[in-house]
């Protein structure tokens, strides 16, 4: 396949700097505390209410606030300091203890009860349903001690882990092979815009574009987030001018589109996202969805989608279709994408012509650019070995019946191979590669052939990772001129902040109202579907007949694999953009497609209006516009969350 013009445009957005600076200091310390104890609760609340957190808004708000404080103190934020704040915000907003909110739900869920799995969920995941902690809705109970300690242990290993093989692969693909990483400049450009917004005496287009997006986000957030949140506290039923999470249309289209989940998600952020994503990736997703929309009625009339019936809405329709066909078909599609990615990497390796001798190129593996803050490649490999060994030992202790040979193969055979393939694909085409269902199928194999029965292995810290994304993160750090040592310092400081604040606010949100409930509409709408899909898979390792094997059909897997490979080959022969290929194969899967319409509108506006008006500068404008919109939405979300939490807290006081 010839080099894609769109990818080349992304590659040329930003060049690496020639010097690096440390960005960690007292500003970063106060920034981490602000993010952890102010932004994190807002992000967690929005995730439960509308399905998206504060996201980039937390980074923008933090940098703007600290930039204003810095100016009044007659100083300024350097680009490297901004990036460290940006980096820590991403780490803090992961809110790991929000996973405990999911665990308490899954143990008590109707899905677990119907599938007969409730008693099989280990107590180190969550206490059994009879625990007093569920009545009191509190994590500060002795029954939660072991799950909380294990969560902290997992997060600690993970915080260290990506400085191991992920960093080693970055050095190999970026320093030795000189791959361009076309999507990394997008993230780095956002940081540069943050720097200019923090030092507004350097007025530029970035600040103007950000302000436009911010105003749009404020207006839309007022309607979409603030009014429902605030009215839900005062009134019996919240006022929702725009339906959350979507307008349900499935009952209205079931006569002429049977077994098709239809609806429209009116989150304006999807339109801005469509402007940022590669155009052909969005178009490919639309084509794949149209094919699915045509195929589902045919599959229904042929008796393949036999669980669907009239009256089902989106959640039930998607689950029924997944059970009947799309779970198996999706496995085949995933295999096709993985095969295509691996073949693409192999072809690129064969075609790669290097004028330098192999020995000269590998010298760069041990002599990184001066001042970048690199550490020895041997230290990185030692971190990888130590963290993987820790995962294996911990998993073997928690799930003693699971064959340890599988754990060793995960950590020391599969992980390095798939990570290198994915890292190279990220470096060449900006695409992530993974083999679907490897983890799941190995669990099933252990159950069928090695005598393991139970579902504890699904919750254990399996040493199966793909470090392809980590290489992109390191490339972003390099492009911003930030020393790697400042990132290490940031990780050390932000870890306890994240642990403490995430636990406190998870407890607070759960104590205010049951999760899910009408107070958290997104969780109430979609967690049931997620629980059904999750537990259906987990039932595969239970002794006896499992619903999973009723849903898994090898013929449909082969159809998915064949159709995916054929689609990839046909589009490649026609020399169509690589993003279209991945978009079509992704869109052929069965998901909730309600957001695709606004994504397509955004992609069309970007390509046929804004690019014609602004030229290739639009590639720079779009990420900043999206970040500004996210900031405006985040501010409205924070106001709504603050009002809600204060009013509900006051309602609990005795007068």
Secondary structure, DSSP 8 states (H G I E B T S, - for coil): ----HHHHHHHTT----S--B---SHHHHHHHHHIIIIIHHHHHHHHHHTS--STHHHHHHHHHHHHHHHHHTT----HHHHHHHHHHHHHHTT-TTHHHHHHHHHHH-HHHHHTT-GGGS-TTTS--TT-HHHHHT-S-SGGGHHHHHHHHHHHHHHHHHTTSHHHHHHIIIIIIS----TTHHHHHHHHHHHHHHHSTTS--HHHHHHHHHHHHHHHHHIIIIIHHHHHHHHSSS---SS-SS-EE-HHHHTTTSTT---EE---THHHHHHHHS-HHHHHHHHHHHHHHHHHHHHHHHTTSS-S--TT--HHHHHHHHIIIIIHHHHHHHHHHHHHHHHHHHHHHHHH---SS-HHHHHHHHHS--TTS----HHHHHHHHHHHHHHHHHHHHHHSTTS-HHHHHHIIIIIHHHHHHHHHHHHHHHS-----TTHHHHHHHHHHHHS---SSGGGTS------THHHHHHHHHHHHTTB-HHHHHHHHHHHHHHHHHHHHHHHHHHHHHS-SSSTTSHHHHHHHHHHHHHHHHHHGGGSSS--HHHHH--HHHHHHHHHHHHHHHHHHHHTT--HHHHHHHHHHTS----TTHHHHHHHHHHIIIIIHHHHGGGHHHHHHHHHHHHHHHHHHHHHHHHHHHHHHHHHHTS--
